[in-house]
Amino acid sequence: MVPLWLILHSAQCDDTDAQDAAHLLKPGKTPPYNIVFERARGRLTATILLPPGLPAAHCPGYNATSIGAAWFADLRKRAPSPAELAFAAAVLRPWCERWAIQPGHVVPHRTLRPGKTDCPGRYYDHAAVLAAIFDP
């Protein structure tokens, strides 16, 4: 599969040190995202749950043609810090370049599922995300 979309999510979970992205993996189930960004024990990390090109179970109708990326945080309650945003953009930028994903195809989950979700949450700033990825 060649990804045409980059769909951005919030795992909408408590981003405490008590959990990490590994808990999103369930035996016999397709991972919900291709990559998860988290802040744990004072460090920013990116965990690849499924390589880009393999469909994750994150957005019905788009899974086969997209990369699902999520912040392991609840963006309904807080915005990503500038460091978290810069870190995620630095990881996602080469993926967008590799698969020629244009800014119009980098979207928050709610754009493709109107009325069904508010993901990634009210503190998600799409303009800031696009600027961080495409205008570093």
C-alpha positions, 0 to 999 in steps of 0.5 A, spaced: 500 500 500 502 507 498 499 511 503 495 517 500 493 520 507 496 522 514 491 522 519 492 525 526 489 522 532 490 523 540 489 516 543 485 520 548 488 517 554 492 519 561 499 520 559 502 518 565 508 514 566 503 508 568 502 507 561 505 507 555 504 505 547 505 498 548 498 497 551 495 499 545 497 492 542 492 487 543 493 480 541 489 478 534 487 485 533 490 490 528 494 496 532 490 502 532 495 507 529 502 506 525 506 510 530 504 513 537 508 519 540 509 519 547 512 523 553 514 518 558 519 519 564 521 525 561 523 523 554 519 524 547 519 517 543 516 515 537 513 508 537 512 504 531 506 499 532 505 498 524 510 500 519 507 505 514 504 501 508 501 496 513 494 499 514 492 500 522 485 500 524 484 508 525 479 511 520 474 506 517 474 507 509 481 510 509 485 505 513 488 502 507 490 508 504 493 512 510 498 512 515 495 513 522 499 517 527 497 519 534 499 523 540 499 518 546 495 524 550 488 527 551 488 533 546 481 534 549 485 536 555 491 539 553 495 541 547 502 538 545 508 542 548 512 545 543 517 540 544 512 534 542 510 538 536 517 539 533 518 532 535 512 529 531 513 533 525 521 531 525 518 524 524 513 525 520 516 530 515 520 524 512 514 520 511 510 525 508 516 526 503 517 519 501 510 518 499 509 525 497 503 526 502 501 533 501 498 538 506 491 537 504 492 530 505 494 531 512 488 531 516 485 530 523 481 524 524 475 528 525 475 531 518 474 524 515 469 522 520 465 529 521 459 528 527 462 521 529 468 524 533 472 530 535 479 527 535 484 529 536 481 534 541 479 541 542 487 543 543 489 540 537 492 546 532 492 543 525 495 550 522 501 549 527 502 541 525 502 543 518 507 549 519 511 544 523 511 539 518 511 543 511 515 549 514 520 547 519 
